Amino acid sequence: MTLREICESLGVSRRALQGYEKAGLVAASGRNKYGHLLYDKDAETRIAQIKFYQQLGFTIKEITRIIDAPDAEVKTALEYQVQKLREEKTEMDELIEKANQMIAILSEKAVL
């Protein structure tokens, strides 16, 4: 796949993919006759994995540490990240509840 095709297929920007390359996370497998970068199936799988880790909130630096780590280390990192996300979700739920309470109070004042 070309750079454009891989970006469209996986929903990553060209700039993001270039950042992955700069961090040493992925590399093009070659170039076509027009000089366009090409990515093989392994690179596609790896880019999808990087994107997933980013969606979980891992930084590029953290991804660099875990992407090729032993399974036990990846599992520990994922468990920690999931716990962080749960805590953030709880905080967001509480914030949403407070905002809804304020909306209700403001709605009551508007009726008066």
C-alpha positions in Angstrom: 0.0 0.0 0.0 1.1 3.5 -0.7 1.4 6.2 2.1 -1.9 7.7 1.0 -3.6 4.3 0.9 -2.4 3.2 4.3 -3.4 6.6 5.8 -6.9 6.4 4.3 -7.4 2.7 5.2 -6.4 3.1 8.9 -7.6 6.7 9.5 -4.2 8.1 10.4 -2.8 11.3 9.1 0.3 11.5 6.9 1.9 13.6 9.6 1.1 11.0 12.3 2.6 8.2 10.2 5.7 10.3 9.6 5.9 10.8 13.4 5.7 7.0 13.9 8.6 6.6 11.4 10.7 9.3 13.1 10.2 7.5 16.5 11.4 4.3 14.9 8.0 2.6 15.4 7.4 1.7 11.7 9.2 1.9 8.4 8.2 1.8 4.8 8.9 -1.5 3.1 10.0 0.1 -0.1 9.1 2.5 -2.9 7.1 2.0 -6.1 8.2 3.0 -9.6 7.0 6.5 -9.0 9.0 6.9 -5.8 6.0 6.6 -3.4 6.6 4.9 -0.1 5.1 1.5 0.2 3.9 -0.3 3.3 3.4 -4.1 3.6 0.9 -6.0 5.7 3.2 -6.2 8.7 3.6 -2.4 8.7 -0.2 -2.0 8.3 -0.8 -4.2 11.4 1.8 -2.3 13.4 0.4 1.1 12.5 -3.1 -0.1 13.5 -1.6 -1.3 16.8 0.1 2.1 17.4 -3.2 3.9 16.7 -5.0 1.6 19.2 -2.4 2.4 21.8 -2.7 6.1 21.2 -6.5 5.8 21.5 -5.9 4.3 24.9 -3.9 7.4 25.8 -0.4 6.1 25.5 2.2 8.6 24.3 4.6 7.8 21.5 7.4 7.4 24.0 5.4 4.9 26.0 4.4 3.1 22.8 8.0 2.9 21.8 8.7 1.1 25.1 5.9 -1.4 25.0 5.3 -2.2 21.3 8.0 -4.8 21.1 8.1 -5.7 24.8 7.3 -9.2 26.1 3.6 -10.0 26.5 3.8 -9.7 30.3 5.1 -6.2 30.1 2.5 -5.1 27.6 -0.2 -6.7 29.7 0.9 -4.7 32.8 1.0 -1.5 30.8 -2.5 -2.1 29.4 -3.9 -3.0 32.8 -2.4 0.3 34.2 -3.8 2.3 31.3 -7.2 0.8 31.7 -7.2 1.6 35.4 -6.3 5.2 34.5 -9.1 5.4 32.0 -11.6 4.1 34.5 -10.5 6.8 37.0 -10.8 9.4 34.3 -14.2 8.1 33.3 -15.4 8.3 36.9 -14.1 11.9 37.2 -15.9 12.8 33.9 -19.1 11.2 35.0 -19.0 13.2 38.2 -18.3 16.4 36.3 -21.2 15.7 33.9 -23.5 15.2 36.9 -22.4 18.5 38.4 -23.0 20.2 35.1 -26.4 18.7 34.8 -27.3 19.9 38.3 -26.2 23.4 37.4 -28.3 23.2 34.2 -31.3 22.2 36.2 -30.8 25.1 38.7 -30.4 27.5 35.8 -33.5 26.2 34.1 -35.5 26.6 37.3 -34.3 30.2 37.6 -35.3 30.9 34.0 -38.8 29.8 34.6 -39.2 32.1 37.7 
